[in-house]
Amino acid sequence: MKLAIGSDHAGLRLKEEILQVLNEMDLEIDDVGCHCDDSVDYPDYAIPVANKVASGEADKGILICGTGIGMSISANKIKGIRCALVHDVFSAKATRAHNDSNILAMGERIVGPGLAAEIVKAWLGTEYEGGRHARRVEKMMAIEEQ
């Protein structure tokens, strides 16, 4: 699995923690940045990750900022993206199983590294169930064609 990951300055420390977890999982990782503590704009990192996922260059993506809100809103502007803002393990599993989310967003100011690692593992380890959920996902994605 190839994973694209990005953060702004407010998510940099948590991104570095998550990168350690992902490296232990032996995944191919494309880190689009940021790589500094200087103030940067979250869309500048959310959009490249979302484009990589939407184009198939990456299978899934992870975005981290202070709250995860700006990253998730930005990513969801890209056609084909289903970015879920998650701060607990149950929601991580549910958004994969029911919504087939392809990008996970988290907030460093909201979730600590231990919980974030559990969230990432649960999200990556949960398969989309399809079935009764497929109709709903299809309706959600059809909105982009309006």
ABEGO torsion letter per residue (X at the ends): XBBBBBBBAAAAAAAAAAAAAAAAAGBBBBBAOBABABBBBAAAAAAAAAAAAAAGABABBBBBBAAGAAAAAAAAABBGBBBBBBABAAAAAAAAAAAGBABBBBBAAABBAAAAAAAAAAAAABBBAEEAAAAAAAAAAAAAAX
